[in-house]
Amino acid sequence: MRIVTYGGAVSLDGFLAGAHGEIDWLHYSKDVQQVMTEYWKDVDAILMGRKTYAIAAAMNPGKVKSISGGKAVIRTYVFSRTVAKIDQPDTELVSGDAGAFVRELKEKPGKKICLMGGGELATSLLAEGLVDEIGLNIQPILLGAGVPVFRDAGRRVKLKMTECRALEGGCVLAKYYIAPS
């Protein structure tokens, strides 16, 4: 069964982006490049909601895959009930039940599945027990407000730490498996 991973770079107070979507506070280093290069080797699918897709598309017009470094073909699934169509290669619009879709996707052959962005999609998949791993690059900054990495999933989610180490620039990489309930 395929594994769904969730996470990203977050402020110490738990935000993926600032109050107006800003990410100018992110610290990039050789350590982070190495972690990302290793991560994307094992991923062949990205899940994102409409808002995250809009941000990714605005940052890289016509090339949402550049998030992954463009090393391999990665299938992107955009979940939305309001978007009518997406004209992007290797990108599929999913307007049905996200949990059912991801459950089926996990059963198909392939590599890891990256759940990207915060918000409703991540919350719903965590609530349904469809996220298997969480990885956070904790940045040395307090934003005070912004896009939260976690929202209320309606249940407690127990974690088991698999890795924790310092990264260049005062960052901390923390990885967890979601413990079975």
Backbone as CSV, one residue per row, in Angstrom:
resi,resn,N_x,N_y,N_z,CA_x,CA_y,CA_z,C_x,C_y,C_z
1,MET,0.836,-1.184,0.000,0.000,0.000,0.000,0.877,1.242,0.000
2,ARG,0.483,2.221,-0.799,1.249,3.470,-0.881,1.080,4.296,0.395
3,ILE,2.062,5.155,0.625,2.111,5.986,1.825,1.810,7.430,1.454
4,VAL,0.941,8.073,2.247,0.655,9.501,2.089,1.468,10.257,3.121
5,THR,2.260,11.221,2.652,3.075,12.051,3.539,2.532,13.474,3.534
6,TYR,2.618,14.137,4.672,2.137,15.517,4.803,3.162,16.314,5.580
7,GLY,3.270,17.592,5.270,4.151,18.463,6.035,4.735,19.549,5.169
8,GLY,5.859,20.048,5.596,6.536,21.122,4.887,7.295,21.979,5.859
9,ALA,7.721,23.126,5.370,8.409,24.088,6.223,7.358,24.874,6.997
10,VAL,7.549,24.970,8.311,6.580,25.653,9.173,7.298,26.571,10.149
11,SER,6.596,27.614,10.546,7.124,28.477,11.604,7.029,27.714,12.923
12,LEU,7.778,28.157,13.914,7.749,27.490,15.216,6.341,27.508,15.811
13,ASP,5.543,28.520,15.466,4.171,28.574,15.973,3.158,27.910,15.038
14,GLY,3.643,27.126,14.077,2.771,26.235,13.338,2.104,26.751,12.081
15,PHE,2.739,27.677,11.361,2.146,28.203,10.128,2.996,27.853,8.906
16,LEU,2.314,27.451,7.822,2.967,27.135,6.550,3.263,28.391,5.738
17,ALA,2.476,29.430,5.951,2.636,30.717,5.265,2.112,31.799,6.196
18,GLY,2.509,33.030,5.925,2.062,34.145,6.740,0.595,34.470,6.508
19,ALA,0.111,35.493,7.186,-1.302,35.882,7.132,-1.762,36.249,5.723
20,HIS,-0.851,36.694,4.881,-1.194,37.068,3.500,-0.544,36.115,2.493
21,GLY,-0.215,34.906,2.958,0.364,33.893,2.085,1.863,34.015,1.880
22,GLU,2.507,34.934,2.559,3.933,35.156,2.341,4.785,34.008,2.874
23,ILE,5.836,33.710,2.111,6.782,32.656,2.492,8.224,33.175,2.456
24,ASP,8.377,34.485,2.520,9.695,35.109,2.458,10.563,34.806,3.676
25,TRP,9.988,34.212,4.686,10.690,33.897,5.922,11.364,32.523,5.883
26,LEU,11.121,31.748,4.835,11.687,30.402,4.742,13.201,30.447,4.562
27,HIS,13.896,29.594,5.290,15.353,29.498,5.191,15.708,28.292,4.322
28,TYR,16.401,28.542,3.222,16.867,27.460,2.351,18.358,27.265,2.589
29,SER,18.772,26.019,2.610,20.183,25.711,2.845,20.535,24.434,2.092
30,LYS,21.811,24.074,2.140,22.248,22.809,1.536,21.562,21.625,2.215
31,ASP,21.381,21.708,3.531,20.676,20.655,4.261,19.256,20.460,3.718
32,VAL,18.555,21.571,3.548,17.170,21.511,3.062,17.142,20.963,1.635
33,GLN,18.067,21.403,0.801,18.144,20.880,-0.564,18.337,19.368,-0.561
34,GLN,19.208,18.880,0.301,19.471,17.448,0.384,18.221,16.695,0.843
35,VAL,17.548,17.203,1.867,16.325,16.568,2.372,15.270,16.518,1.267
36,MET,15.095,17.633,0.545,14.083,17.692,-0.513,14.440,16.777,-1.686
37,THR,15.703,16.733,-2.066,16.133,15.856,-3.160,15.828,14.402,-2.817
38,GLU,16.161,13.996,-1.607,15.879,12.623,-1.168,14.381,12.355,-1.120
39,TYR,13.621,13.310,-0.612,12.175,13.141,-0.488,11.525,12.924,-1.853
40,TRP,11.829,13.782,-2.818,11.149,13.723,-4.112,11.524,12.491,-4.931
41,LYS,12.625,11.803,-4.606,12.988,10.565,-5.297,11.925,9.490,-5.109
42,ASP,11.232,9.538,-3.977,10.276,8.495,-3.616,8.816,8.898,-3.826
43,VAL,8.557,10.012,-4.516,7.191,10.518,-4.692,6.814,10.491,-6.169
44,ASP,5.599,10.021,-6.454,5.114,10.091,-7.841,3.701,10.668,-7.943
45,ALA,3.176,11.178,-6.824,1.859,11.801,-6.849,1.799,12.924,-5.816
46,ILE,1.100,14.003,-6.185,0.888,15.136,-5.290,-0.612,15.346,-5.160
47,LEU,-1.064,15.535,-3.923,-2.448,15.887,-3.643,-2.471,17.323,-3.159
48,MET,-3.344,18.145,-3.728,-3.482,19.505,-3.226,-4.894,20.013,-3.446
49,GLY,-5.288,20.901,-2.575,-6.582,21.545,-2.713,-6.505,22.697,-3.698
50,ARG,-7.641,23.283,-3.955,-7.758,24.377,-4.923,-6.857,25.565,-4.573
51,LYS,-6.836,25.973,-3.311,-6.059,27.151,-2.917,-4.554,26.899,-3.063
52,THR,-4.094,25.739,-2.641,-2.676,25.411,-2.781,-2.294,25.331,-4.251
53,TYR,-3.168,24.737,-5.062,-2.906,24.659,-6.502,-2.795,26.057,-7.109
54,ALA,-3.680,26.954,-6.712,-3.648,28.317,-7.245,-2.328,29.009,-6.903
55,ILE,-1.847,28.806,-5.680,-0.569,29.403,-5.274,0.583,28.788,-6.067
56,ALA,0.589,27.454,-6.188,1.653,26.764,-6.928,1.651,27.187,-8.394
57,ALA,0.478,27.302,-8.986,0.377,27.700,-10.391,0.845,29.140,-10.589
58,ALA,0.546,30.022,-9.628,0.978,31.423,-9.732,2.493,31.547,-9.587
59,MET,3.091,30.689,-8.736,4.541,30.730,-8.527,5.289,30.175,-9.732
60,ASN,4.693,29.202,-10.414,5.340,28.526,-11.536,4.341,28.356,-12.676
61,PRO,3.971,29.434,-13.362,2.956,29.330,-14.407,3.288,28.237,-15.425
62,GLY,2.315,27.331,-15.626,2.483,26.261,-16.598,3.377,25.132,-16.151
63,LYS,3.952,25.226,-14.936,4.916,24.218,-14.499,4.773,23.923,-13.012
64,VAL,3.609,23.467,-12.574,3.427,23.149,-11.164,4.413,22.077,-10.721
65,LYS,4.819,21.181,-11.615,5.749,20.102,-11.254,7.112,20.616,-10.813
66,SER,7.436,21.868,-11.105,8.765,22.353,-10.733,8.956,22.359,-9.220
67,ILE,7.864,22.258,-8.460,7.970,22.144,-7.012,8.829,20.945,-6.656
68,SER,8.704,19.878,-7.427,9.425,18.640,-7.141,10.829,18.623,-7.732
69,GLY,11.243,19.695,-8.343,12.555,19.739,-8.942,12.562,19.243,-10.378
70,GLY,11.409,18.821,-10.886,11.287,18.406,-12.288,12.074,17.165,-12.639
71,LYS,12.420,16.333,-11.666,13.269,15.168,-11.924,12.505,14.016,-12.581
72,ALA,11.207,13.903,-12.323,10.438,12.782,-12.853,8.997,13.219,-13.064
73,VAL,8.257,12.407,-13.778,6.844,12.708,-13.970,6.117,12.440,-12.656
74,ILE,5.469,13.449,-12.175,4.700,13.338,-10.946,3.269,13.726,-11.292
75,ARG,2.346,12.850,-10.973,0.929,13.092,-11.227,0.387,13.969,-10.103
76,THR,-0.317,15.044,-10.471,-0.914,15.935,-9.490,-2.423,15.784,-9.520
77,TYR,-3.009,15.695,-8.331,-4.454,15.613,-8.186,-4.912,16.840,-7.413
78,VAL,-5.767,17.642,-8.039,-6.277,18.867,-7.431,-7.721,18.602,-7.016
79,PHE,-8.009,18.805,-5.736,-9.334,18.544,-5.189,-10.118,19.847,-5.090
80,SER,-11.242,19.906,-5.794,-12.083,21.106,-5.764,-13.483,20.770,-6.237
81,ARG,-14.465,21.409,-5.605,-15.848,21.297,-6.063,-16.264,22.537,-6.837
82,THR,-15.362,23.526,-6.915,-15.719,24.776,-7.600,-14.976,24.987,-8.916
83,VAL,-13.802,24.406,-9.070,-13.043,24.539,-10.316,-13.664,23.609,-11.353
84,ALA,-13.873,24.128,-12.565,-14.515,23.331,-13.615,-13.515,22.516,-14.427
85,LYS,-12.301,23.057,-14.611,-11.351,22.402,-15.503,-9.929,22.862,-15.185
86,ILE,-8.965,21.952,-15.369,-7.551,22.304,-15.223,-6.838,21.844,-16.480
87,ASP,-6.185,22.777,-17.153,-5.432,22.458,-18.361,-3.947,22.441,-18.052
88,GLN,-3.506,21.347,-17.498,-2.100,21.194,-17.124,-1.750,19.721,-17.336
89,PRO,-0.648,19.441,-18.015,-0.255,18.038,-18.206,-0.060,17.325,-16.873
90,ASP,-0.389,16.056,-16.825,-0.190,15.218,-15.641,-0.929,15.732,-14.414
91,THR,-2.016,16.496,-14.631,-2.806,17.036,-13.531,-4.263,16.652,-13.734
92,GLU,-4.857,16.130,-12.674,-6.241,15.675,-12.737,-7.067,16.408,-11.699
93,LEU,-8.220,16.889,-12.100,-9.161,17.522,-11.195,-10.030,16.439,-10.559
94,VAL,-10.139,16.471,-9.238,-10.976,15.525,-8.506,-12.064,16.324,-7.810
95,SER,-13.306,16.090,-8.203,-14.409,16.848,-7.599,-15.265,15.987,-6.680
96,GLY,-14.992,14.695,-6.630,-15.756,13.784,-5.773,-15.190,13.719,-4.370
97,ASP,-15.553,12.673,-3.662,-15.142,12.464,-2.281,-13.631,12.246,-2.193
98,ALA,-12.937,13.162,-1.493,-11.474,13.102,-1.401,-11.008,11.836,-0.687
99,GLY,-11.675,11.472,0.403,-11.268,10.288,1.155,-11.353,9.019,0.319
100,ALA,-12.438,8.858,-0.390,-12.614,7.667,-1.228,-11.569,7.631,-2.333
101,PHE,-11.310,8.785,-2.940,-10.321,8.850,-4.014,-8.938,8.461,-3.497
102,VAL,-8.530,9.034,-2.368,-7.197,8.766,-1.820,-7.096,7.315,-1.355
103,ARG,-8.152,6.779,-0.786,-8.160,5.375,-0.386,-7.864,4.478,-1.591
104,GLU,-8.520,4.751,-2.720,-8.279,3.980,-3.950,-6.869,4.192,-4.476
105,LEU,-6.401,5.446,-4.454,-5.065,5.766,-4.957,-3.995,5.031,-4.154
106,LYS,-4.177,4.929,-2.852,-3.211,4.237,-2.004,-3.101,2.756,-2.357
107,GLU,-4.164,2.184,-2.899,-4.178,0.764,-3.257,-3.490,0.492,-4.595
108,LYS,-3.335,1.513,-5.424,-2.725,1.339,-6.741,-1.202,1.275,-6.605
109,PRO,-0.527,0.615,-7.546,0.939,0.573,-7.500,1.530,1.973,-7.685
110,GLY,2.639,2.207,-7.029,3.315,3.485,-7.182,4.180,3.797,-5.978
111,LYS,4.713,5.006,-6.000,5.583,5.473,-4.925,4.760,6.223,-3.876
112,LYS,5.441,7.008,-3.050,4.760,7.790,-2.026,3.885,8.865,-2.661
113,ILE,2.921,9.320,-1.876,1.979,10.360,-2.278,2.200,11.557,-1.357
114,CYS,2.473,12.722,-1.934,2.720,13.947,-1.174,1.426,14.738,-1.035
115,LEU,0.996,14.977,0.195,-0.138,15.851,0.486,0.439,17.230,0.746
116,MET,0.135,18.182,-0.143,0.779,19.484,-0.101,-0.204,20.577,0.311
117,GLY,0.228,21.430,1.208,-0.583,22.573,1.619,-1.358,22.296,2.889
118,GLY,-1.947,23.317,3.423,-2.748,23.178,4.638,-4.217,23.270,4.296
119,GLY,-5.039,23.365,5.290,-6.445,23.600,5.038,-7.324,22.382,5.081
120,GLU,-8.415,22.510,4.344,-9.484,21.521,4.419,-9.062,20.127,3.960
121,LEU,-8.294,20.024,2.888,-7.912,18.715,2.366,-7.074,17.943,3.385
122,ALA,-6.043,18.560,3.922,-5.194,17.889,4.910,-6.013,17.489,6.130
123,THR,-6.883,18.374,6.586,-7.708,18.077,7.757,-8.616,16.887,7.496
124,SER,-9.262,16.877,6.330,-10.189,15.775,6.037,-9.452,14.444,5.910
125,LEU,-8.275,14.446,5.298,-7.531,13.195,5.142,-6.952,12.710,6.472
126,LEU,-6.533,13.637,7.331,-6.088,13.253,8.681,-7.258,12.671,9.470
127,ALA,-8.425,13.291,9.358,-9.607,12.826,10.078,-9.993,11.413,9.659
128,GLU,-9.797,11.095,8.387,-10.155,9.770,7.879,-9.036,8.741,8.036
129,GLY,-7.913,9.141,8.637,-6.820,8.200,8.865,-6.063,7.834,7.608
130,LEU,-6.022,8.733,6.621,-5.379,8.432,5.340,-3.969,8.997,5.206
131,VAL,-3.504,9.718,6.207,-2.138,10.249,6.204,-1.275,9.306,7.034
132,ASP,-0.117,8.924,6.485,0.745,7.932,7.136,1.986,8.535,7.792
133,GLU,2.489,9.620,7.234,3.721,10.247,7.740,3.563,11.760,7.749
134,ILE,4.237,12.387,8.706,4.283,13.846,8.785,5.747,14.243,8.899
135,GLY,6.167,15.201,8.078,7.527,15.710,8.133,7.508,17.223,8.187
136,LEU,8.172,17.785,9.167,8.185,19.237,9.341,9.609,19.767,9.381
137,ASN,9.841,20.835,8.635,11.084,21.593,8.718,10.725,22.835,9.521
138,ILE,10.982,22.799,10.817,10.559,23.860,11.725,11.551,25.015,11.642
139,GLN,11.037,26.165,11.260,11.848,27.358,11.030,11.926,28.213,12.304
140,PRO,13.042,28.881,12.550,13.202,29.678,13.768,12.543,31.059,13.641
141,ILE,11.205,31.057,13.581,10.456,32.310,13.497,9.060,32.090,14.059
142,LEU,8.521,33.117,14.690,7.128,33.114,15.144,6.371,34.093,14.253
143,LEU,5.395,33.601,13.497,4.645,34.456,12.575,3.432,35.104,13.237
144,GLY,2.871,34.452,14.235,1.722,35.021,14.924,0.389,34.729,14.257
145,ALA,0.379,34.579,12.948,-0.852,34.290,12.205,-0.458,33.771,10.833
146,GLY,-1.399,33.105,10.183,-1.131,32.615,8.847,-1.916,31.367,8.527
147,VAL,-1.372,30.568,7.610,-2.002,29.314,7.186,-1.497,28.219,8.128
148,PRO,-2.381,27.669,8.966,-1.918,26.657,9.933,-1.571,25.337,9.266
149,VAL,-0.550,24.672,9.789,-0.168,23.366,9.262,-1.190,22.311,9.674
150,PHE,-1.835,22.502,10.827,-2.850,21.570,11.301,-4.091,22.336,11.727
151,ARG,-5.228,21.731,11.437,-6.511,22.204,11.944,-7.119,21.044,12.719
152,ASP,-8.247,21.259,13.311,-8.887,20.219,14.123,-9.383,19.084,13.241
153,ALA,-8.757,17.926,13.381,-9.149,16.741,12.606,-10.297,15.996,13.283
154,GLY,-10.775,16.503,14.413,-11.899,15.881,15.085,-11.531,14.677,15.929
155,ARG,-10.244,14.412,16.041,-9.775,13.287,16.851,-8.312,13.504,17.188
156,ARG,-7.853,12.786,18.178,-6.429,12.817,18.505,-5.689,11.939,17.511
157,VAL,-4.513,12.398,17.107,-3.683,11.649,16.163,-2.349,11.388,16.857
158,LYS,-2.111,10.137,17.221,-0.873,9.782,17.914,0.242,9.594,16.900
159,LEU,1.431,10.081,17.258,2.582,10.053,16.364,3.737,9.289,17.000
160,LYS,4.578,8.722,16.134,5.818,8.082,16.581,6.968,8.744,15.824
161,MET,7.894,9.357,16.561,9.006,10.048,15.927,9.944,9.059,15.246
162,THR,10.311,9.379,14.008,11.252,8.537,13.271,12.575,9.249,13.024
163,GLU,12.544,10.582,13.100,13.781,11.343,12.892,13.613,12.736,13.479
164,CYS,14.692,13.236,14.059,14.730,14.610,14.548,16.185,15.056,14.519
165,ARG,16.435,16.129,13.768,17.820,16.610,13.701,17.843,18.096,13.345
166,ALA,18.925,18.724,13.750,19.111,20.138,13.439,19.530,20.292,11.987
167,LEU,19.025,21.356,11.355,19.435,21.728,10.010,20.108,23.086,10.070
168,GLU,20.878,23.364,9.064,21.559,24.649,8.955,20.552,25.797,9.096
169,GLY,20.977,26.877,9.746,20.130,28.054,9.874,19.203,28.041,11.068
170,GLY,19.413,27.103,11.993,18.573,27.043,13.186,17.265,26.302,12.996
171,CYS,17.122,25.573,11.900,15.903,24.811,11.626,15.999,23.422,12.261
172,VAL,14.846,22.779,12.436,14.791,21.431,12.979,13.923,20.581,12.052
173,LEU,14.464,19.453,11.611,13.704,18.496,10.819,13.115,17.471,11.781
174,ALA,11.796,17.332,11.761,11.106,16.362,12.619,10.190,15.520,11.749
175,LYS,10.373,14.189,11.797,9.551,13.273,11.012,8.844,12.295,11.935
176,TYR,7.602,11.987,11.581,6.765,11.101,12.386,5.983,10.147,11.508
177,TYR,5.768,8.942,12.014,4.752,8.033,11.475,3.504,8.256,12.305
178,ILE,2.370,8.100,11.684,1.125,8.168,12.435,0.882,6.783,13.014
179,ALA,0.785,6.739,14.332,0.611,5.473,15.036,-0.803,4.952,14.801
180,PRO,-0.939,3.647,14.653,-2.286,3.092,14.463,-3.154,3.387,15.680
181,SER,-4.438,3.649,15.410,-5.323,3.960,16.550,-5.922,2.712,17.143
